[in-house]
Amino acid sequence: MIWEALGATILGLAIAYAATRRLPGRLPNRPLVLATGPAAALLGGLICRVVLGAGNAPVTLTVAAAVSVAILSLLLGENVRPQGLSAGLVSPPRA
């Protein structure tokens, strides 16, 4: 159980680190993301272990990674729009 918990935590930290590197402008401050990823993965791994029982380490780590990604996706900001869309949405000036 300790190895599964450690693996889930490391996996969540790796996912959070990758998210901060890939989407720096859409995520809130970095310490929050780096703390949320491992905590979510640990929670997902714990829930999976309780439901499935011992002996399912690959499934547990897969579920831990999925929960970590899902929780981190909730932190994504929606205020960023692509540059090309804003030019087409501007109404013409009134005469």
Helices and strands as residue ranges (DSSP letters): H 2-22, H 30-52, H 57-73, H 83-88
